[in-house]
Amino acid sequence: MTNLLYINASPRGDLSAANQAASIFTDALADSVQVNRLNLFEAKLPEITLEVTAAKMKFAMGLELSEEEARQWTVITNLVSQFVEADGYLFSIPMWNFSIPYKLKQYIDLVTHPGLTFTSDENGPKGIASGPATLIYARGGDYSPKDGRPDPFDFQSPYMNAWTRLVGLEPISEVLVQKTMAGPDALSKTIEAQKNHLTALARGMG
Ligand SMILES: Cc1cc2nc3c(=O)[nH]c(=O)nc-3n(C[C@H](O)[C@H](O)[C@H](O)COP(=O)(O)O)c2cc1C
């Protein structure tokens, strides 16, 4: 059984363009793939407090945590376990102000820790998580690369690429769902245009 972690970073449910594209992916998965859904806007993610930051530093330095630090750190390490134990990943990611929604950034800050999600040596960082990741980016506008150059306003793709590689996800497949605010016909068209790509990526999950 393959375990897919589907991280949904849109609060818009079925109205979400990224989630509509993600449904094409999940519908095409083999029966042997188990989908674990994490809705970041419903999940009541913990805050990163003074105790959490202290625990993170103490954990990295091998120091003993206070009782309260240990209690809060356990909540974090449970989230990390759910993340690193997945065999594959699907993200639905709206573009918000050229970047990712704050709940996804909060999740990234919660699960990314040296010794838990990545290690480092003289060759640089090495991820502890593994497995393929499909990143669906939904955007009101069009931020496709132009003339072989990345769009300078696209802070979604470069950031997600850097982070997914840091934690070890590979290969990364990016699916662009763009011009989502140009009306219902344009929305269906942009999602439909990615159907074959999404289906092929889902079948590749085994
Ligand atoms: C808070 C917020 C900020 C947004 N910022 C941008 C933006 O910078 N560029 C853009 O093209 N669209 C922007 N949009 C539009 C969304 O990217 C677009 O509606 C997209 O379809 C959202 O993904 P979803 O449909 O999966 O929720 C923004 C929407 C919201 C709610």
The ligand as an SDF file (V2000), in Angstrom:
LIG
                    3D

 31 33  0  0  0  0  0  0  0  0999 V2000
   -5.6040   36.4950   -0.6330 C   0  0  0  0  0  0  0  0  0  0  0  0
   -5.5160   36.2860   -2.1280 C   0  0  0  0  0  0  0  0  0  0  0  0
   -4.4130   36.7550   -2.8250 C   0  0  0  0  0  0  0  0  0  0  0  0
   -4.2840   36.5280   -4.1930 C   0  0  0  0  0  0  0  0  0  0  0  0
   -3.1520   36.9500   -4.8590 N   0  0  0  0  0  0  0  0  0  0  0  0
   -3.0080   36.6720   -6.1830 C   0  0  0  0  0  0  0  0  0  0  0  0
   -1.8210   37.0300   -6.8710 C   0  0  0  0  0  0  0  0  0  0  0  0
   -0.8830   37.5850   -6.3220 O   0  0  0  0  0  0  0  0  0  0  0  0
   -1.7300   36.7490   -8.1980 N   0  0  0  0  0  0  0  0  0  0  0  0
   -2.7440   36.1010   -8.8620 C   0  0  0  0  0  0  0  0  0  0  0  0
   -2.6040   35.8520  -10.0690 O   0  0  0  0  0  0  0  0  0  0  0  0
   -3.8730   35.7380   -8.2260 N   0  0  0  0  0  0  0  0  0  0  0  0
   -4.0190   35.9970   -6.9110 C   0  0  0  0  0  0  0  0  0  0  0  0
   -5.1590   35.6120   -6.2530 N   0  0  0  0  0  0  0  0  0  0  0  0
   -6.1520   34.8060   -7.0020 C   0  0  0  0  0  0  0  0  0  0  0  0
   -5.9010   33.3210   -6.7590 C   0  0  0  0  0  0  0  0  0  0  0  0
   -4.5730   32.9510   -7.0550 O   0  0  0  0  0  0  0  0  0  0  0  0
   -6.8380   32.4900   -7.6090 C   0  0  0  0  0  0  0  0  0  0  0  0
   -8.1710   32.7800   -7.2370 O   0  0  0  0  0  0  0  0  0  0  0  0
   -6.5880   31.0040   -7.4560 C   0  0  0  0  0  0  0  0  0  0  0  0
   -7.5070   30.2920   -8.2540 O   0  0  0  0  0  0  0  0  0  0  0  0
   -6.7110   30.5710   -5.9940 C   0  0  0  0  0  0  0  0  0  0  0  0
   -6.5300   29.1730   -5.8720 O   0  0  0  0  0  0  0  0  0  0  0  0
   -7.7740   28.2370   -5.4650 P   0  0  0  0  0  0  0  0  0  0  0  0
   -8.8300   28.5090   -6.5160 O   0  0  0  0  0  0  0  0  0  0  0  0
   -7.2080   26.8560   -5.5770 O   0  0  0  0  0  0  0  0  0  0  0  0
   -8.2060   28.6080   -4.0910 O   0  0  0  0  0  0  0  0  0  0  0  0
   -5.3080   35.8370   -4.8880 C   0  0  0  0  0  0  0  0  0  0  0  0
   -6.4380   35.3910   -4.1850 C   0  0  0  0  0  0  0  0  0  0  0  0
   -6.5500   35.6040   -2.8200 C   0  0  0  0  0  0  0  0  0  0  0  0
   -7.7670   35.0830   -2.0800 C   0  0  0  0  0  0  0  0  0  0  0  0
  1  2  1  0
  2  3  1  0
  2 30  2  0
  3  4  2  0
  4  5  1  0
  4 28  1  0
  5  6  2  0
  6  7  1  0
  6 13  1  0
  7  8  2  0
  7  9  1  0
  9 10  1  0
 10 11  2  0
 10 12  1  0
 12 13  2  0
 13 14  1  0
 14 15  1  0
 14 28  1  0
 15 16  1  0
 16 17  1  0
 16 18  1  0
 18 19  1  0
 18 20  1  0
 20 21  1  0
 20 22  1  0
 22 23  1  0
 23 24  1  0
 24 25  2  0
 24 26  1  0
 24 27  1  0
 28 29  2  0
 29 30  1  0
 30 31  1  0
M  END
$$$$
